[in-house]
Each structure stands twice: as structure tokens, then as C-alpha cells.
């Protein structure tokens, strides 16, 4: 095909697109093997031949979204998703710039004929503050049972949590009603989340449950240091999960790795304010899964209450294991508890312990941990007296007191740690 002929064909196709966009007509045009089609809410461009591929765009504005920050746009989002999921080939769900007020919404599959589905979030989503609009343990925006989803675009999800936080009684009531999570991913496979922002979630910001092959990068998460239970990212019963290059500041764990996870990698994350990067809490419920294959590398904690923490409940109703974990190249800046294993964890005002934790911790490596501690005890290894920790390694740890005073100290219970290289504070006696 000669270049002038190709350019002429492309110009004709674009002219048809412009004509239909202006006059609102449905049209099908065939130009020597290229078919172009426009319908309400979607645009299609594909090549006719043996291997026919299609690209479908579904714009929420075409389904009635107002993007004025006052009108409830939930229905328009639901319709746009339904059309996208029922489509075929490569599909784009477009959320242009603007402010959208939406309530609880479920973007669920399976989308059987869709090969890839990209949500281009360029707008600013605001969650309704009416808690009656959410079900028990529901998320605000939920994705579920979809394969090959990408969420990107540089947009923002604002949970407007400040009006809900006074109703969070979970710190004092073990049977509390959970407030909505900003974005929840359930039973997803081959998911990519890139370049989005989550603000002021009512509860967790991002939650993964039973996901596989999940990649998150360039994510920004922000909530005040005193906002309750606003974990940045919570991962549960998932495998092959990778988070990188993200900035998280919250009122709880920046990242919490819950039960039943395997092969989770966290790299290049900056955390603060918050409670650090935690494994757990574990051992509270029956039939919890083991946690293994965690790698946390090249991360920075600033002004957090914890740095790297493993936390399990006493009096566990069942047994489980935490094993094969590496925390490497971690910088602590004025962190209260830089390295901590806590097997007597209880977040409530009062706890009655009747038996030691039944979570077995083994093969844990702390390598190249450096920086400053705001508390005298920089390394605290408090393991279960019923199941003492095994194979805990500390290699090249250098933690000074941020006050510049005497050396920090270490404490150990029910563990014999193994030390390699530099050790400040000195090993437990």
C-alpha cells in the first residue's frame, strides 16, 4: 500500500468519525478493508480480515453522567460497565475529567468475550457520605471476577471519610460494623493498577481478596495520621502480588499482609504517616491460611509507629504458619518500633489472654535495615511461648536513636535470633 493512499484512507476514516460525532448518527463505513462504527456510548475501529480485532470505548458521559460533583452518577457508571462487560475484544471504560458523585458500585464479571478491559479514570470520584447507601462489609468501588483488568489514568477516588470516622468503633468493639473500603478487588486475575490516587477512605483504601497476578504501581494513598483503620493496602488470600513505586500515608498500616497469602513483593514504597508495613494481624479466626514468600525491599518509613512488623493474636483458635520472608534495604526515619515481632497483639482497650499464639513464625530475614528509632527499643522480638520463633536472621542492622543519645536496645522473648554483620542495637543477651 502506498503512503499517499494510506494517508487518504486514514483521513476519510477520521472524517466519518467527525461527521457522526457532530450529527449524532449511527454509521457504518467500510473503506477498503477498514470498518468504522459509532453507536451511542461506544466507538469501534477494526480491520476486516481473517483475524478480526475490535476496540470498544464506553464513555460514562454518553450514559448520562453529569460530572458536576452534585448529581448522583452511579446509574450512568453501572450502565457503562454493563455495556463494556457485555462487549468483546479490547474494551475501554472512559471516565473523563470532572467530579463524579457516586455511591456503592460493583464492576463485576465475568466478561466472557472481553480480552482486555481498561478503566481510564481521569476524573475525580467522590463517595456519598450517606452510610445507609452501603451494605455490611461492602466496599465503595468493587471490582470482582474479571480477568485482564487495568485501572489507570491519573484520577482520584475520594472516600470523604472524615464524616464517617466518628462512627468507627472497631478500636473498642470486636463486633463492630465495618465501614466501606475505597476500592476492593475480589477474585481478580491479571490485574494492573497504575497511577491512581485514593484519599480519605472511610476504612481501608485498597483491599485485595482472593486475587492472582496483581500488579500495582505509582499509587498515591493519603489520609490523616489519626484516621481510624485507614490501611493503605490490605492483601488477603492472594498470590503473585506486586506493588512498587508508591507513596502511602495513613492512620493505620501502610500495607497489611493478611492471612492466606503467598508470593507477595513490595518494593520502592514510601510510608508515613502510618503504622508501617505489617504481616497480620494473624491468628484471630479459625481456618486461617499460611503466609509465605513475602519480599519487602527498598522501602522507606518516616515518622511511623512501626517499621516492619509481624503481629499475631494470643489464644488463636487454630494453627497457621508465617514463613520464608525477607525484609531488605529498609530505611527508618524516626520510627517508633523499627523491627518488631509481636505475638501478643491486641488492638482493643482490654484483652483477656488464655493461651499463647498458635501462629508459627520461621525463616524470617531482616537485611540492611538502617536509620533512626524514636524509642529506646529499636528491635523487639516477642514470640509465642507455645510456638517459639525459629530461624530469625538479622544481618547488617544499624539503628541509632533519633534523639542522638545513647545506643538503642533490643528485647527478645521465646526466640534465639541469628546475627550477621553490623548489629546496632547490640543483639539480645
N, C-alpha and C positions, 0 to 999 in steps of 0.2 A: 504494500500500500504506500503510495507516495505521500510525502509530508503535507503538501498543499491540500490533497484530497482529505487526509485525516483531519486537518485543521478545519476544513469546511464542514465536515461531518460533525465535529465537536461543537462548532458554532451553531449549527442547526439544532442540535440537541438542547443546547443551553437556551436557544430562542424559544423552543417549545416549552421548556421549564418556566421561563419568564412569562410567557403568554398565559399559561394555565395558572400561575401564581397570581397574576393580576386579575384575571377574569373568573377565577374560581370554578373552572370547568374540569370535569374528569376527562382525561385524554389518554389515548394510547397511540404512540407513534413508533413506527418501525423505519429505521434508516440503515439500509444495507447491513443487517445483522445485529444492530443495536436497538433494543426495545426500551422505551422510557414510558413510565406510567405515573400519574399522580392521582391520588384519591384523598378523601378527607382524612387528615391526620397522618398521612404517610406518603412518602415519595420513594419510588423504586427505580433503580438503574441497573440493568444487567445485560449481558451479552448472550445472544441466542446461538446455541450450538450444542454439541454433544454434552459438554459439562456446563450446564446452566447454573449460574450463581446469582443470588439476589441480595440486595442491600436495602433493608426497610428502615425508614426513620419514622418514629412516632413522637410527636411533639405535644406535650401536655397542654399547651396553649390552644392547640387545634381541637381539644376535647373539652374546652370550657374553663380552663384555669384562668384566673384573673390576675394573679401575681401582684396584688395590691397590699398584702400584709393584713387585710381585714376580712376579706371574703374567705370562707372555708373552701379550699380547693381539693379536699380529699377525694370527692367523687370523680373529678377530672383525672386525678392520678390513677385511681383504680381502673377507670375505663381504658386509659392509655396503656397501662400494664397488661390488661386482659388482651387487648388487641396485639400488643407486642408478643406476648407469650404464645398466642394462637397463630402467630405468623410462622415464617420459615426462613431458613438461611441465616445470614448475619443481620442482626437487628440492633437498632439504636433507639433507646428511650431518651428523649431530649427534654431537659429541664433548663430553659434559658435563664438568663439573668433576670432578677426580680425577687420579690419577697412573697413567699407562699405560706399561708396558714393552713396546716393540715393536722388532723387527728390521727388516731391509730390506723395504720395501714399495713396490709400484708401483700408483699410481692412474692407470690408463691408459684411453684411449678407443680409437676414437671412441664417444661415447654418442649414437647416431644419433637417438633420439627425444626427447632432453632439450633443452629450450630454454635453460635456465639451471641451473647446479649450484653450490650454495653449501655450502662446508665451514665449519661453525660450530665452530671449535676453541676451546673454553673450558677444556679440560683441560691437563695438563702431561705432555708426551710425553718419555719417557726412551729414548735409544738403547741397544741392547745394546752392551756393551764387547767382545764376542767378535768379533774381526775376521774369523774364518772364516765368519761369517754373511753377509758382504758379498762380492759379485763384484768382479772387476777393474774399476776406474773407475766403480763403481756409486755411486749416492747412497744415503742412508739413506731419505728420503722422496722419491719421484719422482712427478711429475705429467707426463703426456705425451699428446699427440694429443687434447686436449679443447678445445672451443670454449665460451666463456661461463662460465668457472670463476671463482668468488670464494672466496678464503680469508680468513677474518676470525674475530673472536670474542674477541680478547684473550688467547689461550692462548700456550703456550711450547713450543718444541722444544729440548730439551737433548741435545746430541750426546755428552755425557760424554767430551769429547776428551782430558782430562788423562791417561787411561790409554793413549791411542793415540799421543799426540805423540812419545813416545820412539822409536816405530817409524817416524817420518817421516824418511827420509834424502834427501828431494828437494833440500835445500840443498847436498848434496855429490855426489849421484848423478843424472846427467841421465837415467838409465833407471829411475828409482825407480818403485815401485808406489804409485799414488795412493790415499790414504785416502778414506773416504766423505764426500761433501758432505752437509750437513744437509738442504737442500731443493733439489731440482733440477727445473726446468721445461724440458720438451723439446717443440718443435713445437707450442706452445700459441698460441691466438688469442683475443683479447678477454678477457684475464685481469686480475683485480683482486686484489691482496694488501693487506690493510689491518689494522693494529692487532695484529700478532703479534710475538713475541719469539723470537730464535734465540740460544742460549747454547752456548759451548764446543764448536763444531763440530770434528770430527776433521780436517777440511780446509776447503774453502770453506763459508761459511754458506748463501748463496743463489746459485744458478747458473741463468742463462738461456741456452738453446741453441736457435737457430732459432725464436724466438718473435716474434709480431707483436702490436701493440696491447696492450702490457702496462703496467699502472698499479700502482705500489706506493707506499704512504703510511703514515705513523705506525708505521714498523717500528723495532724496537729490536734491535740486534745487539751482543753482548758476548763478548769472550774476552781473556785476559791479553795484555799487550804482548809477552811472549816466546813466545807460542804460534805454532808454525810454519805458514805457508801458510793462515792462517785468514782469507782475504779475506772482507770483509763481503758484497759483491755482485759477482759476475762476470757480464759480459754478452758473448755471442759469437754472431755470425751472426744478429743480431736487428734488428728495425726498429720504429720508433714505440714507443719505450720511455720511460716517465716515472716517475721516483722523486722523492718530495717529503716534507718534514717528518719526517725520520728521524734517529735517533741511532745512530752506529756507532763502536765501539771494539774494535779487534782487534790481532792480531800481524802483520798484513800490510796490503795495500791496503784502505782502507775501501770503495772502489769501483774495480773494474778494468774498463775497456772494451777488450775484446779485438778480434780480427780479424773483418772482415766485418759490421760494424755500421753502421747509418745512422739518423739522426733519433732521437738519444737525448738526453733532457733530464733534468738532475739539479738540483734546486732545494731550498733550505731544509734541507740536510743538515749535521749537526754531526759532525765526525770527530776522534777522538782517544781513546786512543792508536791508532797505526797508521802506515801509510806514505802516507797522503794519498789523493787521487783521481788515478788513473793511466789513461793511454791506453797499452795494451800489457800485457805486452811483445809486440812485433810483430817479424815477420821471421825467426822461428826455423824455420818449416816451409815447404814448398813449397805453392804454390797458396793462399796466404792472401788473403782478400778485403780490399778497401779499407775504410777507416774514414772516415766523413764525417758532417757535420751534427750535431756534438755541442755542446750548450749546458750549461754548468755555471754556476749563478747563485745568489747569496745563500747561500753556504755558509761555514762556519767550521771552521778547522783549529786544534787545540790540542795542543801538545806532540808533533806528528807528525814523522817523519823527513823527509817530503816534504810539500809543499803540493799544487801542481798539477804533474804530471809526465807527459811523453811519453817512452817508453822503447822503443828498438828494438835488436835484436841486430846485431852486426857479422857479416860473412860470410854474409849472407842467401842462401838457396838460390834465392829468387825475388824478383821486384819487386812492390811494392804502394805504396799512397798513403795518406797521412793529410792530410785537407784540410777546410777550412770548419769551424773550431772556435772557439768563444768561451767564455772564462772571465771572468766578470764579477761584481763586487761580492763578492769573496772576502776574508775576514778571516783573517789568520795570527797566531796567538798562540804565540810561542816555537817556531817551526817551523825545522827544521834547513836544509832546502832549499826555500824558499817557491815559487820558479818554476824549473823545471828541464826542459830537453830533453836527453836522454842517448841518443845513437845509438851508444854503445859498451857497451850494457848486457850484463852477465853476472853472474848471481847466485851462480855456483859459486866454489869455492875458487880454482880456476885456469882460465883460458880462453886458448886459442890462436887469435888472430885472423889470418886470412889475407887478408881483403878488407873494404872498408868496407860499411856497411849499405846495402841497396838499397831501403829504405823512403823514399819521397819525402814530405817534410813541407812543406806550403804553406798559406797563408791561415789563420794562427793569430792570434787576438786575445786579449790579456791586458788587461782593462779594470778600473780601480778596484780594484786589489789593494793592501791596506794591512795594517799590523800590524808584527810583530817577527820577526826572524830570530835563531836561536841560533848560527848560523855566520856567519863573515865574508862569505862569498859568498852573497848573497841571490838573485841571478839568474844562472843558469848555462845558457847556450845552446850546447851541444856537438853540432853537426850532422855529418852524414856528409860526409867529404871526397869521396866518389864522387857523392853527390847532395846538394849544399848546400841548406839550407832556403831557402825563398822566401816573401816577404810575411809576415814575422813582425812583428806590431804590439804595442807596449807603450804603453798610454795610462793616465796618472794612476796610477803605481805609487809607493807610499810605504811603504818597509820599513826600519825602524830596527833596530839591533842591540838585542836584548833585554837585553844587559849594560849598555846606556846609554853605551857607549864611542863611539869614532869611527864614522863612517858605514860602512855595509856596502858591498860592492863587487859588480861584475858581471864575468863572463867570457863570451867568445864565441869560437866556432870554426866556420868554414865557414858563416857567416851574416852578413848585413847587416840588422840589425833596423831597424825604423822606429819613431820615438818621437814621442809626442804628450802635451803637458801635463806634469805633475809627474813627475820621474824621480829617485827615491831608492831604491836607489843610482844614481849617475850612469851614463849609457849607456857601453857598452864603447868604448874609444878606438880 
